[in-house]
């Protein structure tokens, strides 16, 4: 009987929490459990959207990649055009080095040289200016 009295005294020494405090704790725990999963899902979806946006519009995203591809195509075309022009100019240089007729043609065109008894007329270059229009009344 003495041991039962000691256990009863121990139980009574720890005062039970009031019922309103227990219900508040239970409600808070229930609310946390109910909210945790949807909140975690919302955070995960938000992070996924942020990563997706960054992959498309970021510093090295798809948009920038597409722009760089277009720029690369334009630069490749410019390189091909310049290589063609260089090849044409090399051919022209070779003709000027070896063909007297090409040298004479170039002298006549660029330097306005003439053969004896020839007269060269130099016309002014035409400027593309719009003609004034008359406004009728």
Secondary structure, DSSP 8 states (H G I E B T S, - for coil): -HHHHHHHHHHHHS----HHHHHHHHHHHHHHHHHHHHHHHHHHHHHHHHHHHHHHHSTTSHHHHHHHHHHHHHHHHHHHHHHHHHHHHHHHHHHHHH-HHHHHHHHHHHH----TT--------------------
